[in-house]
Amino acid sequence: MFGPLEDKKVDMLVGLGLTHNQAKIYLSNLQTGCASVKLIAQFAQIGREDVYRIMPSLQDLGLIKKHIATPTLYEPVDPKAAMSILVEKKTDELSQLKNNVNLFLKNWQRIDKPIEKDESFIMVTNFDIAIHMLVDAIKKTKKSWLFTSGYERFIIRQNMPKKRLQTNEMYNAVQRGVKIRAVLDEPQSRAKLPESLFGFPGSRALIKHKNFEYKYLSSKHVGLLSIFDDNLIFIETQQGPKIIVPQLWSNNHVLLWLGKTCFDQAWKNAYFPE
């Protein structure tokens, strides 16, 4: 019988490349020792005909040995040896996958068609893609990056492990002369952002840099929008400090005008921290 512990073992073997039934049959054979298909099928709770069908694949993998007898008996390979076989097979597969990816990237002929040239609207709903697009936008920014954000949201996101690459690029941007301006909603204290709230060195260095300016706005629930070099905008379409998607990205001149007007008004009404 398969209880919770055995189910976890099945999941582990599936993660190493076996099918669900292959994993159950191998584990059942470990329990029975050298045994007939009939007994193994009883332990695995799998139909005898399915066990007969699957056994050759386990033999090919080197996990089970077949004994010519009457009836035919099957003996499991020692678990340590079996795990070594499966891990090595998985390692080889990953190595081949990396080679295929490198080959694809090497031979991929890309026609660069940046978002700046053709007006477009892109809705991003994947967390990793959102981070990639933001990092790419920061890298390409030459003069200015304007954004609005909640105070708490800004701090939380500057400390997210998955956004560490973004925080580093923000600091790289101000170092190469990009002017970053941020409007944050009003915190409980009007004091400057405390360095102690930021875990990454890049974030702590950013908030002290001369090219990073921020103001507080006497309003709550400040939405998140970003404008890069006055030619690319993204708007986060939901509220909350931990929400990052969906996002709307565009270079549409009307949307850029609306976003810039909104930011300029917010900056005018905001105040510098004390």
N, C-alpha and C positions, 0 to 999 in steps of 0.2 A: 504494500500500500504506500502511496505517496502522500506524506504529510507536508507541513510548511517547510521543514528543513530540506526535504528532498526537492520540493518545488524550487527553492533557491538554488540548489545544485543544478537543476534542469536549466534555470535561467542563465546561470553562469556558463554552462556548456553551450547553450544557444548563442551567448555572446561570443564564444570562441569559434563559432561557425557551424555547429551541428543544428539539424532541425530539431523540433520539439520531440518527435518520436524517436529519432536517433539517440537523443540524450536520455530519454526514459529507458530505452532498451539497454544502453550501455550501463546505466546505473543499476538496472534490475539484474543484469548479468553479474555485476560486482557483488550483489547480494546473494545470488544463487551459486556463484562460482561456476565451474564447468558444468553446463546443463543443456538440456534439450530446448528446442524452440517452444515446446508446450509449456514448460515450467517458466521460462523467461517471459512468455506472453502473459501468463497468469500474474506474475509479479508486476509487469509493466502495465497491465490492464489495457493491452492492445491486442487486436485480433491476430490470430496465429498467422493468417495469410499475409498480413502487413509486416509481421516480424520476419517471415521468410523473405519478403521483398526487400526489406531494409538491411538485412544482415550483410549482403555483399558489399554495400557501401561502407559499412563499418569495418569490414575486412580490408577494403581498399585503403581506408584511412590508417590502418594499422592499429585499430583500437580493440579488435576482437580476432581471436584465432579459431579456425575451424578444425575440429577433430573428426577424422573419417571413422565413423563407428555406426552401430545400429542401436538406437537412433543416432543421427548426427549430433555431436555436442559442440558447444561454443564456449570458449574460455576468454574472459576479459583480460586485456593487458593491464598491468599494474597502473594504478591511478597516476603515480608520479611520471611514469613514462608516457602515459596518455596525454597528460597536461603539457608535457614538453613537446609532443608531436603537434598538438593543436595550437600552442603558442607560436611554434616555429612556422606553421602553415599560415597563421594569421599575420605574422611578421612579414613573411614573403609576399602575401597579398597586399599589405600596406605599402611595402617597398615598390611593388609593381604599380600600384595606384599612384604613388608619388612620381614614378618615372613617366607614367602616362600623362599626368597633369603637367609635368615639366615639358614634355614633348608637345602637348597641346598649346601651352603658352608660347613655346618657342616658334611654333608654326602658325600661330594665329595672326592673321593679317588684319589689323584693326584700322579702320578709317576713323580717325578722331573727329568727332562731331560734337563739340562741347555745347553745353546747355545755353551758353551765352549767344550762340548764333541763331538758333531757331527757337521761337517762343514755344514753351511747353509747360505742361502741368503734370507733375509726377506725385502720386500718392504713395508714400512709403509706409508699409505696415509691418515690416520685419525689423526687430531690434538691432541685429548685427548690420544689416544694410543701412539703417539710419545712422549708426555710428560711423560706418565707412564713408557715407556721403558727407557727413559733417566734417570728418577729418580731412577729406579730399578738398572740401570747400575752403577750410582754414588754410591748407597748404597753398592753394591757388590765390588766396587773398593778398593783394599788394598794398592797399592803402588803408582801408577801414572796414571794421566789423561792428555793426550796431546790433544790440539785442535787448529784449526785455525779458524778465523772468521773475518768478516769485523768489523772495529772499531764501526761504527754506529749501526750495527746489534747487536753487543755484548751489547751495552748500552740499546738499545730498548728492547731486550729480558730479560735483567736483571730487567726491570721495568714492564714487563707484568704481570698483576694480576694472569693469569692462570699458570704462571711459577714461582710463589712465592715458591711453594714447592721445585722446582728445585734449586732455589737460596739458600734456607735454607740447602738443602742437600750438595750443593757445599761447604758451610761454615763448615758444619759438617765434610765433608771429610778432609779438610785441618786441622781441629782441631784434628782429629784422626791420622794425620801423612801422609795423601796422598799428594804427590807432584803434583800440577797442574801447567802446563806450557801452555801458550797461545801465539799464534802469531796473531797479529791484523794488518790490513792494516794501512798505515800511515795516522794519522789525520792531520788537518791543523797545529796544534801545536805539538811539540815533547814532551810536558809536560806529566806528569803522569795523569792517569785517575782521573778527579775531583770527589771528594766524593759527591759534590752537585748535580751531574747528576743521582745519584742513590737514589731511594725512599725507598727501603727496607733496614732495618738494617743489614740483612745478607749479602747483596751485598756490603754495605759500609765496613763492617768488613772483607769481603773476599779480597777486593783489597789491604788491608793493611797487610794481614797476610803473615808471612814469607814463608809459603809453597805455596803461589800463586805468580808465576812469569809470567811476560808478556813482550813481545817485540813488536816493530813496524817494519813492513816490508815496504820498499819503493816500494810499488806496490798497485794498486787498484784492487778491485774485488777479494779479497782473498776468496777462496771457504771455505765451512764449512766441516771439517772432525774432528772426535774425535776418539781417541784410548785409551781404558781402559786396563791398566795392560798388554799391548802388546798382548792381546788375543781377543779383541773385538773392532770392528771398525764400525762407521756409517758415511755415506757421505750424505750430503744434495745435492740433484740433481738439485736444482734451486737457482738462485741468488736473492738477495734483502733482506733488513732488516726485513721485516715482514713475509717472507715466511718460513714455517717450515716443510712442507711436499711437495712432497714425500721424504722419507729418505730410504737409503739402509743400512741395518744392516747385518754384516757378521763376522764370525770368520775364514774365509778362509785365509790360511797362505800366499798365493800369494798376496791377496788384502791387508793383514796386512803389508806385506813387502813393498809393493808399498806406502801405506799410511805412514808408519814409515819413509821411505826414503824421501818422500815428506816433512814431518814435520821436520826431522833433517836438511834438506837443507834450509828450510825456517827459522828455528831457527838460523842456522849458519849465514845466510845473514841478519837477523834482528838485531835491536839495542834496547838497554834498553832506556826507556823514560828518559828525562833529569830532 
